Amino acid sequence: MSKDLKNNIALFIALLFHTCGIIGILFTPYKNWFIANTPVNLLLMALLLLWTQPKKKISFFVFLLLAFATGMGTEILGVNTSRLFGEYHYGDTLGIKYKNVPLLIGINWFVIVFCAGVIMYKIDNWILKKLGADMHVTGFMQIFSFVVDAALLATFFDWVMEPVAAKLGYWQWNGKIPFYNYTCWFFISAALLTVFHFLKFNKENQFAVHLFIIQLLFFLALRIIL
């Protein structure tokens, strides 16, 4: 199967599931059923991301496992000690938990950070081509720009998602969402994206771009309307 066909199939499925999710949550009496099946949607999107990833090298799976482990580790520390992110706890919507953190959260960390990395990788390459040979950009500045921009993008996604996730019962905050949560998101994402930059695997996953945009619009629509 060609890469373009895979991307088109994955894009169709992602659009179908998220469109049905918005309609189901906002405009039908089956809101609770759609919310309860969030794990199915999240897991399916992650599998589609893996399916569309071209030339899967060991380094790609190294990043996947590192992002999952980092996401789970920091969330376990955050939930059980409040030393990261703030004071919050997870509900039962997202499924099986380990030390009070759903396993899907580790997968979600991978999806968000990976998609943000792919997007900024594409944007940075486009900018460098536009600048041309006359404008010299040092290697350090390229890396620094990529990591900061991609981490900001991942953090922005979390900012859009947080109020919606609380309203849907994914997790709950003890009070208002603290700015400290976004600070932690930025620095943890930046650390993972630094590894993303240096690991040698194919970063041209077009579906990752589509998935990030679809999920961002999904949470943005719910944030505005709910």
Summary of the structure (lengths in Angstrom):
residues: 226
radius of gyration: 17.8
end to end distance: 40.0
largest distance: 60.0
contacts: 695
relative contact order: 0.17
helix: 74%
strand: 4%
